[in-house]
């Protein structure tokens, strides 16, 4: 009940505030609510090098606006310096040249920076290659000449000569091909080696003449993946080829023999270490264990250091301590942690660097079941909350990776994360604890190749998940997860498309697609995104249509109060009649260069505002309203990347590091309440909804174990109510969930269900027939020697009993049969309340037809057949032994 009381308090406070200030406020209003507490160290680029006095320094570039270079002393992890990198959002590429200078390749504007240890500032060396906004890789040769690779489109290789201060574009590796990036780069012996992603190639470039030679692919390498890492050590070239940076084979190329000679499985990280003092040993990570590699014998072996993974920077350093004699190997990861390992003693430690934690830009926002605003960030990840009533903010779970989508479902916040396609469940009623809350409940990467869960929707007892495939792969798919049982299944619902939007109504799941798959994947051959309908119970697609020919990605989906489905691509809007699968209205506002963009996933964010009967759209950094009749579009606010309508009546908007609360008009907060705090099972309960838009439709579900109660429509004053019978098979705390079909929001109220009140009780022997005439008849520990009949409107509860004759219920108020045996058939038809038959033995057939209160048939033994038809919702059938034929819905 705590959540209910908290929500009701918030509603009352909001209503009182609204009443007090309504006359004084001119709408609309915008409130800047500041940034979220989402600071984290996210340093994809890092390196090890000497300070001005030979100190062992670590260099982390923390992603942010702008990115920040942290200089950290490896001896104790304290921060020595920090420098903002104006014009950079972050870095994947940090390299230390032989003289100790640090070079940083950045993304944002594609600039290169240099830091000379001991200097008071970082030098901005300018954009590496005009037109390229991302420097993916950077390295140096024996003479300290710096080389780098770019990639948002044309995979350029550039050279920076410190002696002359000039930057030269060596040339593009893909002047006319699809977008390509130089993810890995190495230089030695007058040659530069460039590894491309996602169309795999390793190219040797003569540094003097520019002549190029393709080294070919290692045996078994995926030509559609990419070269993530590239290093030259001695006369060997090491290349790790992967779709997404996950553990993958480390391939070895003999530069003298001109051939690929070896493949080492399960390597991880972005580099192989420099050569150790013995002149023949390098280090790398595989299977989460530090390994040695002998450049002469070409053998590898595990060290004693385990529990390491994504190493971004490697080098040897003198820690100046007898505990760490000679040169100590230091390895850095992307979240500000590092290890030290002594090759001489085998001693190791895991340490944390005091690198700058920068706020991350927003990636997803949603309303949780407690009415708080929840946010996740790009790259850095994490989870934070904001209370609209008190203004309180909290950072909750730093370990959560990049959140692509969030939704409230069955009393919890579900989060879809990248890169592993992992689904997490966060319970706001419980304290946050890594690995426990949020709790991982599903991972889609390994079995299904899915990486980005953009689309999450609550669909009855299922969580629906729409995904984009892993980087480098086409398409995506749809996953349905039963959050009560843990059962899930994946379907490639629209082959070649990713699923980027989902919504649920009247037992049908509706989805929208993008023709684009994983980042860096093959260019799509199709041009038209689609809308589809999917039947969860039958596990099949009902239909799909192309609503806007030529548009490659469709946005979020929302129903208006008339049941028409709306969506918006990047530049166009349409209204769809799902009953006839026809587009009733469409409009394009401007052209969009679909044939030139590298990828496009969700086409827009949108919701229907039931208070003003307008569609709200967030697209191309702007928020618009759209008139449903004329389809005229009016800009409301910019900049905006994300938005949704909260149950308090206001819109939350976010872009980069900024968040706003927007009040379009005077409106109450929406709420739901139960008439009675305690209700016996089998008796009526009424729930009331307030603060809705006139004519707004709301679906009501009873949880746990979702049971559809019905759909109501608000009156002109924004109120609605529903009376239902508490199922006989429910007890304890029950929650009524009200799902707003226009806004995709959810409201909650809870009450206690007690044991049924028995109007008639039968125990011990009962001779002859038994008829339940009215109210609730309870049969417990009894032996009934005749048939049992349930009259229309009456309810029957049978526990731990034996019935000699058949059981028949027609249009009853509910039936519960548990732990009992029946000598004869069981027929239940047209029951409006719950039907629950569990752990029982039936010596005859069972027929379940036309029941509308939900049917559960679990753990039974039936000597005859089982027939189910016309039940809505479909029965829940599991763990039964049926001797005869199984027909209809039960099959």
MIDOTI-864700 format. One record per residue (C-alpha): residue in one letter; z, x, y; residue number from 1. Coordinates in steps of 0.1 Angstrom, whole numbers. Each point is the difference from the previous one (the first is absolute). Example, Ala and Ser with C-alpha at 12.3 -4.5 7.8 and 13.67 -1.06 7.14 Angstrom:
! residues 2
  aa      w      u      v    i
   a     78    123    -45    1
   s     -7     14     34    2
END
This chain:
! residues 891
  aa      w      u      v    i
   x      0      0      0    1
   x      4     30     23    2
   x    -37      1      8    3
   x     -1    -38      8    4
   x     30      3     23    5
   x    -15     30     17    6
   x    -33    -17      5    7
   x     16    -33     13    8
   x     20     21     25    9
   x    -31     17     12   10
   x    -18    -34      4   11
   x     29    -15     20   12
   x      2     31     22   13
   x    -37     -1      6   14
   x      0    -37      7   15
   x     28      2     25   16
   x    -17     29     18   17
   x    -33    -19      0   18
   x     17    -31     16   19
   x     18     20     26   20
   x    -30     20     12   21
   x    -30    -24     -7   22
   x     -2    -13     36   23
   x      2     35     15   24
   x    -26     18    -23   25
   x    -37      1      7   26
   x    -19      4    -33   27
   x    -14     20    -16   28
   x     25     29      1   29
   x     -2     35    -15   30
   x     31     20     -9   31
   x     -3     37     -7   32
   x     25      6    -28   33
   x     -5     37     -1   34
   x     -7     22    -31   35
   x     15     -3    -34   36
   x     24     26    -15   37
   x    -26     15    -23   38
   x      3     37      7   39
   x     -9     22    -29   40
   x    -14     35     -8   41
   x    -35     -4    -12   42
   x    -17     33     -1   43
   x    -31      1    -21   44
   x     -7     34     15   45
   x     25     28     -2   46
   x      2     38     -5   47
   x     22     30     -4   48
   x     -2     31     22   49
   x     19     28     18   50
   x     18     -5     34   51
   x     -4     25     28   52
   x     27     22    -16   53
   x    -10     -6    -36   54
   x     22    -31     -3   55
   x    -10    -23    -29   56
   x    -14    -30     19   57
   x    -13    -33    -12   58
   x    -25    -20     19   59
   x     -1    -38     -4   60
   x    -23    -23     20   61
   x     16    -34      1   62
   x    -23    -30      5   63
   x      6    -20     31   64
   x    -12     -9     34   65
   x     -4     28      7   66
   x      5     22    -30   67
   x     27     26      2   68
   x      1     36    -13   69
   x     34      9    -13   70
   x      9     37     -5   71
   x     28      2    -25   72
   x     20     30    -13   73
   x     -3      1    -38   74
   x     34     17     -4   75
   x     20    -30     10   76
   x    -25    -27      9   77
   x      9     -2     37   78
   x    -27     -8     26   79
   x     -9     29     22   80
   x    -27    -16     22   81
   x    -19    -32      3   82
   x    -33     -5     18   83
   x    -19    -33      7   84
   x    -37      2     -9   85
   x    -17    -21     27   86
   x    -31    -16    -14   87
   x     11      2    -36   88
   x     14    -28    -22   89
   x      8     24    -29   90
   x    -14     27    -21   91
   x    -11      7    -36   92
   x     -9     36      8   93
   x     24     28     10   94
   x     -8     37     -7   95
   x     17     33      9   96
   x    -23     30      5   97
   x     10     36     -9   98
   x     13      7     35   99
   x     24    -30     -2  100
   x    -20    -24     23  101
   x      2    -36    -11  102
   x    -32    -22      1  103
   x      2    -37     -1  104
   x    -29    -24     -7  105
   x      9    -35     11  106
   x    -12    -36     -3  107
   x     -2    -24     29  108
   x    -25     20     21  109
   x     -9     27    -25  110
   x     16     28     20  111
   x     11     35    -11  112
   x     33     15     14  113
   x     14     35     -2  114
   x     36     11      1  115
   x     10     36      4  116
   x     35      6    -12  117
   x     23      5     29  118
   x    -23    -17     25  119
   x     14    -26     23  120
   x    -28    -25     -7  121
   x    -28     -9    -24  122
   x    -36      7     10  123
   x    -25    -29     -2  124
   x    -33     16    -12  125
   x    -19    -32      5  126
   x    -20    -23    -22  127
   x    -14     18    -31  128
   x    -32    -19     -4  129
   x    -10    -26     26  130
   x     -2    -34    -15  131
   x     23      8    -28  132
   x     36    -13      4  133
   x     16     15    -31  134
   x      5     36    -10  135
   x      9     -2    -37  136
   x      3     36    -10  137
   x      5     34     15  138
   x      2     36    -13  139
   x     -7     36     10  140
   x    -18     30    -15  141
   x     12     36     -4  142
   x     -8      8     37  143
   x     19    -30     14  144
   x    -31    -20      8  145
   x      9    -37     -3  146
   x    -21    -26    -18  147
   x      4    -37     -2  148
   x    -15    -32    -14  149
   x     -3    -34     16  150
   x     -8    -34    -11  151
   x     -3    -35     12  152
   x    -37      0     -6  153
   x    -20     32     -4  154
   x     22     27    -17  155
   x     -4     28     25  156
   x     13     36     -5  157
   x     10     19     31  158
   x     11     35      8  159
   x     24     12     27  160
   x      0     38      9  161
   x     33     10     16  162
   x    -17     32     13  163
   x    -24    -20     22  164
   x     18    -33      3  165
   x    -32    -19    -11  166
   x     -4    -29    -24  167
   x    -33     -2    -19  168
   x    -12    -29    -21  169
   x    -13     15    -32  170
   x    -17    -33     -8  171
   x      3    -33    -17  172
   x      0     -4    -37  173
   x    -12    -36      3  174
   x    -24     -3     29  175
   x    -16    -32    -13  176
   x     23    -10    -29  177
   x     28    -26     -2  178
   x     33     10     17  179
   x     14     32    -15  180
   x     29     22      8  181
   x      9     37     -6  182
   x     34     -5    -16  183
   x      4     35    -14  184
   x    -11     34     15  185
   x      5     36    -10  186
   x    -15     33     13  187
   x     -2     35    -14  188
   x    -24     29     -5  189
   x    -24    -12     27  190
   x     -3    -35    -16  191
   x     13    -33     10  192
   x      7    -27    -27  193
   x     -1    -36     10  194
   x     11    -28    -23  195
   x    -11    -35      8  196
   x     15    -34     -5  197
   x     -7    -26    -13  198
   x    -34     10    -13  199
   x     10     31    -18  200
   x    -15     34      7  201
   x     11     36      5  202
   x    -23     18     24  203
   x     -1     38      6  204
   x    -11      9     35  205
   x     -9     36     11  206
   x     21      6     31  207
   x    -26     23     15  208
   x    -33    -18     -8  209
   x     12    -36     -5  210
   x    -19     -1    -34  211
   x     15    -26    -24  212
   x      3     -2    -37  213
   x     14    -29    -21  214
   x     23     13    -26  215
   x     -4    -31    -21  216
   x     28    -21    -15  217
   x     26     11    -26  218
   x     -5    -15    -34  219
   x     15    -35     -1  220
   x      5     -3     38  221
   x     -4    -34     15  222
   x    -31      2     23  223
   x     13    -30     20  224
   x     34     16      7  225
   x      5     28     25  226
   x     13     35      4  227
   x     35     -3     13  228
   x     10     36     -2  229
   x    -19     33      1  230
   x     14     36     -1  231
   x    -13     34     -7  232
   x     24     24    -17  233
   x    -13     34    -11  234
   x    -35     -7    -13  235
   x      9    -35    -12  236
   x     -7    -33     18  237
   x     25    -29     -7  238
   x    -12    -36      6  239
   x     20    -32     -7  240
   x    -23    -30     -2  241
   x     17    -34      4  242
   x     -7    -35     12  243
   x     32     -4     20  244
   x     20     32     -1  245
   x     19    -11    -31  246
   x      5     27    -27  247
   x    -34     11    -13  248
   x    -16     30    -18  249
   x      1     33     19  250
   x    -34     16     -8  251
   x     -5     38      1  252
   x    -34     17     10  253
   x     -7     36     -6  254
   x    -18     13     32  255
   x    -13     31    -18  256
   x    -12    -19    -31  257
   x    -13    -29     20  258
   x     15    -26    -23  259
   x     28    -25     -4  260
   x     22     15    -27  261
   x     32    -21     -2  262
   x     16    -34      6  263
   x     38     -4      3  264
   x     12    -36     -3  265
   x     24    -19     22  266
   x      0     23     30  267
   x     16    -13     32  268
   x      2     11     37  269
   x    -24     13     26  270
   x      0     37     -8  271
   x      4     29    -23  272
   x     25     26     13  273
   x    -11     34     14  274
   x      0     29    -25  275
   x     35     13     -8  276
   x     10     36      5  277
   x    -11     10    -35  278
   x    -36     -7     10  279
   x     -8    -23    -28  280
   x     23    -31      1  281
   x     -5    -32     19  282
   x     20    -32     -1  283
   x     -9    -37     -2  284
   x     15    -33    -10  285
   x     -9    -20    -31  286
   x     19    -27    -18  287
   x     26      1     28  288
   x      9     36    -10  289
   x     -7     33     18  290
   x    -24     21    -21  291
   x    -12     36      2  292
   x    -37      9     -5  293
   x    -11     35    -10  294
   x    -32     10     18  295
   x     -7     27    -26  296
   x      9    -18    -33  297
   x     -9    -34     15  298
   x     29    -16    -17  299
   x     27    -23     15  300
   x     36     -7     -8  301
   x     28    -22     12  302
   x     29     14     20  303
   x     36    -14      0  304
   x     -6    -20     33  305
   x     -7    -36     -7  306
   x      0    -32     20  307
   x    -26     12     25  308
   x    -32    -17      8  309
   x    -22     -2     31  310
   x      1     35     14  311
   x    -18      3     33  312
   x      7     36     10  313
   x      8     31    -21  314
   x      9     36      8  315
   x     25     28     -6  316
   x     28      7     25  317
   x     30     23      4  318
   x     31    -22      3  319
   x     21     31      9  320
   x     27     -8    -25  321
   x     12     18    -32  322
   x     -1    -34    -17  323
   x    -37      0      5  324
   x    -12     36     -6  325
   x    -35     12     10  326
   x    -26    -26      6  327
   x      9    -36     -6  328
   x    -26    -27     -6  329
   x      3    -29     24  330
   x    -18    -33     -6  331
   x     -2    -29     25  332
   x     -6    -37     -6  333
   x    -13    -27     24  334
   x     34    -16      9  335
   x     19     30     13  336
   x     14     14    -32  337
   x     -5     34    -15  338
   x     10     21    -29  339
   x      8     37     -3  340
   x     -6     18    -33  341
   x      8     36     -9  342
   x    -26     15    -23  343
   x     25     28     -8  344
   x     30    -21    -10  345
   x    -15    -34     -7  346
   x     25    -16     24  347
   x    -12    -30     20  348
   x     13    -25     26  349
   x    -14    -32     15  350
   x      6     -2     38  351
   x     -6    -22     29  352
   x    -16     12     33  353
   x     12    -13     33  354
   x    -36     -9     10  355
   x     -7    -25     27  356
   x      0    -36    -13  357
   x    -26    -19     20  358
   x     -4    -38      2  359
   x    -28    -13    -21  360
   x    -27    -25     11  361
   x      3    -35    -14  362
   x    -18     -8    -32  363
   x     14    -34    -10  364
   x     23    -27     14  365
   x     15    -31    -16  366
   x     28    -25      3  367
   x     26      4    -28  368
   x     20    -27    -17  369
   x     29      6     24  370
   x    -22     -6     30  371
   x     -1     37     11  372
   x    -32     18      9  373
   x     -8     27    -25  374
   x    -23     29      7  375
   x    -16     29    -18  376
   x    -19     30     14  377
   x    -32     18     -6  378
   x      3     33    -19  379
   x     37      5      6  380
   x     10    -32    -18  381
   x     35    -13      1  382
   x     14    -35      6  383
   x     17    -13     32  384
   x     13    -34     12  385
   x      4    -18     33  386
   x     22    -30      6  387
   x    -17    -24     25  388
   x     33    -17      8  389
   x     22     31      7  390
   x    -26     27      6  391
   x     16     22    -26  392
   x    -22     26    -17  393
   x      6     19    -32  394
   x    -18     26    -21  395
   x      4    -11    -36  396
   x    -20     20    -26  397
   x    -15     33     10  398
   x    -14      6    -35  399
   x    -25    -29      2  400
   x    -35     14      3  401
   x    -27    -14     22  402
   x      2    -38     -1  403
   x    -34    -17      0  404
   x     14    -36     -3  405
   x     32    -20     -1  406
   x      9    -36     -8  407
   x     31    -21     -6  408
   x      1    -15    -35  409
   x     28    -15    -21  410
   x     28     11     23  411
   x    -11     36      4  412
   x    -24     22     20  413
   x    -28     14    -21  414
   x    -17     32     12  415
   x    -33     14    -11  416
   x     -3     38      4  417
   x    -26     27      1  418
   x    -10     23    -17  419
   x     12    -12    -34  420
   x     -6    -37      4  421
   x     37     -5     -5  422
   x     17    -34      6  423
   x     36      1     11  424
   x     26    -28      2  425
   x     26      2     28  426
   x     30    -24      0  427
   x     14     -3     35  428
   x     33    -13    -14  429
   x      6     34    -18  430
   x      5     34     15  431
   x    -30     23      1  432
   x      2     27    -27  433
   x    -29     23    -10  434
   x    -16    -11    -32  435
   x     22    -30     -2  436
   x     -6    -21     31  437
   x    -29      0      7  438
   x     -7     -1    -37  439
   x    -34     10    -15  440
   x    -13    -29    -20  441
   x    -37      8     -6  442
   x    -24     30      3  443
   x    -37     -5      0  444
   x    -14     35      3  445
   x     -1     14    -35  446
   x    -10    -30    -20  447
   x    -23    -17     25  448
   x    -10     26     26  449
   x     13    -20     29  450
   x     16     18     30  451
   x      3    -23     30  452
   x     17    -34     -3  453
   x    -11    -15     33  454
   x      2    -37    -11  455
   x     33    -15    -13  456
   x      6    -37     -3  457
   x     27    -22    -15  458
   x    -16    -23    -26  459
   x     26    -21    -17  460
   x     16     21    -27  461
   x    -25     28      5  462
   x     -4     27     26  463
   x    -38      4      7  464
   x    -11     35      9  465
   x    -34      9     14  466
   x     -9     36     -1  467
   x    -25     27     10  468
   x     -8     26    -26  469
   x     12     36      1  470
   x    -17     24     24  471
   x    -35      9    -11  472
   x     -4    -31    -22  473
   x    -19    -32      7  474
   x     14    -35      1  475
   x     35    -13     -6  476
   x     15    -30    -17  477
   x     26    -27     -4  478
   x     33      2    -18  479
   x     24    -28     -8  480
   x     36      8     -6  481
   x     25    -25    -14  482
   x     31     12     18  483
   x     23    -19    -23  484
   x    -13     15    -33  485
   x    -17     32     12  486
   x    -33    -10    -17  487
   x    -31     10     20  488
   x    -37      1     -5  489
   x    -28     16     20  490
   x    -35    -13      5  491
   x    -31     14     17  492
   x     -4    -35     16  493
   x    -31      9     21  494
   x    -16     31    -16  495
   x     -7     28     25  496
   x     22    -16     27  497
   x     35      7     10  498
   x     24    -29      6  499
   x     15      2     35  500
   x     14    -35      7  501
   x     18    -27    -20  502
   x     16    -34      6  503
   x     12    -28    -23  504
   x     -2    -38      3  505
   x      3    -29    -25  506
   x      0     22    -30  507
   x    -31     20      9  508
   x     -1     36     12  509
   x    -26      8     27  510
   x    -12     35      7  511
   x    -23     19     22  512
   x    -17     34     -6  513
   x    -14     31     15  514
   x    -32     16    -14  515
   x     17     34      6  516
   x     21     17    -26  517
   x     23     30      1  518
   x     -3     24     30  519
   x    -27     26     -7  520
   x    -15    -21    -28  521
   x    -37     -7     -5  522
   x    -16    -20     28  523
   x     -1    -37    -11  524
   x    -34    -14    -10  525
   x     11    -35      8  526
   x      2    -12     36  527
   x     17    -34     -2  528
   x     37     -5     -4  529
   x     11    -32    -18  530
   x     27    -26     -2  531
   x     11    -11    -34  532
   x     23    -25    -17  533
   x     21      9    -31  534
   x     19    -21    -24  535
   x     31     19    -10  536
   x     10    -23    -29  537
   x    -35      3    -16  538
   x     -4     36     11  539
   x    -35     -5     12  540
   x    -20      0     32  541
   x    -11    -35     10  542
   x    -26      9     26  543
   x    -11     25     26  544
   x    -23     -3     31  545
   x    -14     22     27  546
   x     13    -16     33  547
   x    -15     25     24  548
   x    -31     18    -13  549
   x     -1     36     11  550
   x     37      3      7  551
   x     16     27    -22  552
   x     37     -8      2  553
   x     18    -33      5  554
   x     34     -3     16  555
   x     32    -18     -9  556
   x     -2    -37    -10  557
   x     18    -30     14  558
   x     -1    -38     -4  559
   x      1    -24     29  560
   x     18    -34     -2  561
   x    -31    -16    -14  562
   x     -2     23    -29  563
   x    -30     19     13  564
   x      0     38     -7  565
   x     -6     24     29  566
   x     -7     37      2  567
   x    -14     25     24  568
   x    -20     31     -8  569
   x      0     29     24  570
   x    -22    -19     24  571
   x     -5    -36    -13  572
   x     19    -31     -9  573
   x     -6    -27    -26  574
   x     15    -33    -13  575
   x     -3     -8    -37  576
   x      4    -33    -19  577
   x     15     11    -32  578
   x     -6    -33    -17  579
   x    -38      3      4  580
   x     -2     38      3  581
   x    -20     -4     32  582
   x      2     18     34  583
   x      5    -27     26  584
   x     -1     22     30  585
   x     -7     37      8  586
   x     -5     21     30  587
   x     -8     37      6  588
   x     14     15     33  589
   x    -17     34      0  590
   x    -19     24    -22  591
   x     18     23    -23  592
   x    -14     33    -15  593
   x      7     -7    -37  594
   x    -27     24    -11  595
   x     17     29     18  596
   x     37     -4     -7  597
   x     15     21    -27  598
   x     23    -28    -13  599
   x     15    -32     12  600
   x     28    -18    -18  601
   x     18    -30     16  602
   x    -24    -15     25  603
   x     27    -15     22  604
   x     36    -14      1  605
   x      3    -37      7  606
   x     21    -31     -3  607
   x     -2    -36     10  608
   x     24    -11     28  609
   x     11    -36     -9  610
   x     17     -5     33  611
   x    -33      3     20  612
   x    -26     -5    -27  613
   x    -17     33      7  614
   x    -10     30    -22  615
   x     15     33     10  616
   x    -19     32     -9  617
   x      8     37      4  618
   x    -32     20     -3  619
   x    -13     33     15  620
   x     32      7     19  621
   x      2    -35     17  622
   x     17    -33     -7  623
   x    -21    -32      6  624
   x      4    -37     -2  625
   x    -29    -21    -14  626
   x     -6    -36      9  627
   x     -6    -19    -33  628
   x    -26    -23     14  629
   x    -21     23     22  630
   x      9     33    -17  631
   x      3     15     34  632
   x     21     32     -1  633
   x     25     10     27  634
   x     17     33      2  635
   x     38     -3      2  636
   x     13     36     -3  637
   x     -9     36     -6  638
   x      6     24    -15  639
   x      8    -16    -33  640
   x     -6     10    -37  641
   x     24    -23    -18  642
   x     14    -35      6  643
   x     16    -30    -16  644
   x     18    -32     10  645
   x     37      2     -7  646
   x     21    -31    -10  647
   x     18      3     34  648
   x    -33    -12     15  649
   x     -9     33     16  650
   x    -27     25     -9  651
   x      7     36     -8  652
   x    -26     25      9  653
   x     -2     37     -8  654
   x    -22     30      6  655
   x      6     37     -5  656
   x     37      5     10  657
   x      4    -32     21  658
   x     12    -35     -8  659
   x      1    -32     20  660
   x     13    -35     -4  661
   x    -23    -26     15  662
   x     10    -36      8  663
   x    -32    -21      4  664
   x     19    -32     11  665
   x     33    -18     -1  666
   x      7     -6    -36  667
   x     30     -3    -24  668
   x      7     22    -29  669
   x    -10    -14    -34  670
   x     28     -7    -24  671
   x      8    -17    -33  672
   x     34    -14    -12  673
   x     13    -18    -31  674
   x     18    -33      4  675
   x     27      8    -26  676
   x     16     33     -7  677
   x      7    -10    -36  678
   x    -21    -23    -22  679
   x      3     -8    -38  680
   x    -31      8    -20  681
   x    -20    -31     -5  682
   x     10    -15     34  683
   x    -20     -1     32  684
   x      1     26     28  685
   x    -17     -3     34  686
   x    -12     29     21  687
   x    -10     -4     37  688
   x    -24     22     20  689
   x      1      3     37  690
   x    -18     20     27  691
   x    -35     -3    -16  692
   x    -32     -7     17  693
   x    -12    -36      1  694
   x    -19     -7    -32  695
   x      8     33    -15  696
   x      0      1    -38  697
   x     27     18    -21  698
   x      3      6    -37  699
   x     35     -2    -15  700
   x     11     20    -31  701
   x     32      1    -19  702
   x     12     35    -10  703
   x      9     20    -20  704
   x    -28     -6    -25  705
   x    -24    -16     24  706
   x     -4    -38     -4  707
   x    -23    -18     24  708
   x     17    -29     17  709
   x    -28    -13     22  710
   x    -18      3     33  711
   x     12    -17     32  712
   x    -16     -5     34  713
   x     19      2     32  714
   x      1    -30     23  715
   x     -8      1     37  716
   x     34     14      8  717
   x     -4     29    -25  718
   x     24    -13    -26  719
   x     -4     -8    -37  720
   x     21     -6    -31  721
   x     -2     -2    -38  722
   x     23    -15    -25  723
   x     -2     13    -36  724
   x     20     -2    -32  725
   x     19     32     -8  726
   x    -14     10    -34  727
   x     23     -5    -30  728
   x     -5     36    -12  729
   x     13     16     33  730
   x     35     10     10  731
   x     16     24     24  732
   x    -16      9     34  733
   x    -34    -14      5  734
   x    -23      8     29  735
   x    -26    -23     15  736
   x    -29     21     14  737
   x    -22    -16     27  738
   x    -34     18      3  739
   x    -18     -7     32  740
   x    -37     -2     -9  741
   x    -13      7     35  742
   x     22     30      9  743
   x      6     13    -35  744
   x     37      1      9  745
   x     29    -10    -22  746
   x     33    -19      7  747
   x     30     -1    -23  748
   x     31    -21     -7  749
   x     24      1    -29  750
   x     24    -23    -18  751
   x     21     -1    -31  752
   x    -12    -20    -31  753
   x     28    -10    -23  754
   x     -1    -14    -36  755
   x    -15    -34     -3  756
   x     22    -31      7  757
   x     -2    -20    -32  758
   x     -1    -38      4  759
   x      1     -3    -38  760
   x     14     26    -23  761
   x     -7      1    -38  762
   x     19     24    -22  763
   x      6      1    -38  764
   x    -18    -24    -23  765
   x    -22    -27     15  766
   x    -14    -26    -24  767
   x    -34    -14      7  768
   x    -23      2     30  769
   x     10     14     34  770
   x    -16    -12     32  771
   x      6     16     34  772
   x     -4    -30     22  773
   x      9     14     35  774
   x     18     29     17  775
   x      6     30    -22  776
   x      9     -2    -37  777
   x     16     32    -14  778
   x     -1      7    -38  779
   x     22     29     -9  780
   x     11     12    -35  781
   x    -12    -33    -14  782
   x    -18    -13    -30  783
   x    -24    -29      8  784
   x    -12    -18    -31  785
   x    -29    -18     17  786
   x    -27      5     26  787
   x      7      8     37  788
   x    -19    -17     28  789
   x      2      8     37  790
   x     -8    -29     24  791
   x    -20      5     32  792
   x     21     17     27  793
   x     28      9    -24  794
   x      9     36    -10  795
   x     11     14    -33  796
   x     20     32     -8  797
   x      2     10    -37  798
   x     20     32     -9  799
   x     10     13    -34  800
   x     -8    -33    -17  801
   x    -19    -14    -29  802
   x    -24    -29      4  803
   x    -13    -18    -31  804
   x    -28    -18     16  805
   x    -27      7     25  806
   x      7      6     37  807
   x    -22    -18     25  808
   x      1      0     38  809
   x    -25    -18     23  810
   x      2      3     38  811
   x     36     12     -3  812
   x     20     18     27  813
   x      4     32    -22  814
   x      6     13    -35  815
   x     20     30    -13  816
   x      0      8    -37  817
   x     19     33     -8  818
   x     12     15    -33  819
   x     -6    -32    -19  820
   x    -21    -13    -29  821
   x    -22    -31     -1  822
   x    -13    -16    -32  823
   x    -33    -14     13  824
   x    -24      4     29  825
   x     10      6     36  826
   x    -21    -18     27  827
   x      5      5     37  828
   x    -24    -17     23  829
   x     -1     -5     38  830
   x     35     14      7  831
   x      6      6     37  832
   x     29     24     -5  833
   x      3     32    -19  834
   x     -7      1    -38  835
   x     17     29    -18  836
   x     -2      4    -38  837
   x     16     33    -11  838
   x     13     16    -31  839
   x     -5    -32    -21  840
   x    -15    -10    -33  841
   x    -25    -29     -2  842
   x    -10    -13    -34  843
   x    -32    -16     13  844
   x    -24      4     29  845
   x      6      4     37  846
   x    -20    -17     27  847
   x      5      8     37  848
   x    -24    -19     23  849
   x     -2     -9     37  850
   x     34     14     10  851
   x      4     10     36  852
   x     35     15      3  853
   x     -8     32    -19  854
   x      1      6    -38  855
   x     17     29    -18  856
   x     -5      4    -37  857
   x     17     31    -13  858
   x     14     14    -32  859
   x     -7    -30    -22  860
   x    -12     -5    -36  861
   x    -24    -29     -5  862
   x    -12    -10    -35  863
   x    -28    -21     15  864
   x    -24      7     28  865
   x      4      4     38  866
   x    -21    -19     25  867
   x      1      4     38  868
   x    -22    -18     25  869
   x      1    -11     36  870
   x     33     17      8  871
   x      2     12     36  872
   x     11     27      3  873
   x    -12     13    -33  874
   x     28      5    -26  875
   x     18     33     -5  876
   x     -4      8    -37  877
   x     15     31    -17  878
   x     15     13    -33  879
   x     -6    -31    -21  880
   x     -9     -3    -37  881
   x    -26    -28     -4  882
   x    -12     -9    -35  883
   x    -27    -24     10  884
   x    -28      1     26  885
   x      7      8     36  886
   x    -22    -19     25  887
   x     -7     -4     37  888
   x     20     17     26  889
   x     23     15    -26  890
   x    -28     19    -17  891
END
